[in-house]
């Protein structure tokens, strides 16, 4: 199960993080909508890529997996708060919370299984 969760997290945060770092038009629009500068959104992208890298490294070193999973959980909870603050509906809030749940499950199962 952990390998499947890791694969999902690596793919999701790898792709989205790189898109934010590259400031593709959709990410520029998202940044503007949430009141972030492109530079701030790139910082979020760097954190996402770092999280994906940590999840990948965590396959070999479990403490790194736990830290990466916790960091990505917090990042996505922050995303959910940002969407709520901008009065976005469930279509924007629920995916952020769902991904936070996946990241938390990854961290917890890694901690449990060692």
CORMOUR-V610355 format. One record per residue. D_LAST is the distance of its C-alpha to the last C-alpha in Angstrom with 1 decimal. Layout:
# CORMOUR-V610355
D_LAST ; D_LAST
This chain:
# CORMOUR-V610355
13.1 ; 10.7 ; 13.1 ; 16.0 ; 15.0 ; 14.4 ; 17.8 ; 19.5 ; 18.5 ; 19.3 ; 22.6 ; 23.6 ; 23.0 ; 24.2 ; 27.4 ; 28.2 ; 27.3 ; 29.6 ; 32.3 ; 32.3 ; 32.5 ; 35.4 ; 37.0 ; 38.0 ; 40.6 ; 38.3 ; 36.0 ; 39.1 ; 40.4 ; 37.1 ; 37.2 ; 40.8 ; 40.2 ; 37.5 ; 39.7 ; 37.6 ; 39.2 ; 38.2 ; 36.9 ; 34.7 ; 33.4 ; 32.7 ; 30.6 ; 28.6 ; 28.4 ; 27.1 ; 24.3 ; 23.5 ; 23.5 ; 21.4 ; 18.8 ; 19.0 ; 18.7 ; 15.6 ; 14.0 ; 15.3 ; 14.1 ; 10.6 ; 10.5 ; 10.7 ; 9.3 ; 6.3 ; 8.3 ; 11.2 ; 9.9 ; 9.5 ; 12.9 ; 14.5 ; 13.7 ; 15.1 ; 18.0 ; 18.9 ; 18.9 ; 21.3 ; 23.3 ; 23.9 ; 24.8 ; 27.3 ; 28.6 ; 29.2 ; 31.0 ; 33.1 ; 34.1 ; 35.0 ; 37.0 ; 39.0 ; 39.7 ; 37.9 ; 37.6 ; 34.7 ; 34.8 ; 33.4 ; 31.3 ; 29.5 ; 27.9 ; 26.5 ; 25.1 ; 23.7 ; 21.9 ; 20.6 ; 19.2 ; 17.5 ; 16.0 ; 14.9 ; 13.5 ; 11.5 ; 10.2 ; 9.6 ; 8.0 ; 5.5 ; 5.2 ; 5.7 ; 3.8 ; 0.0
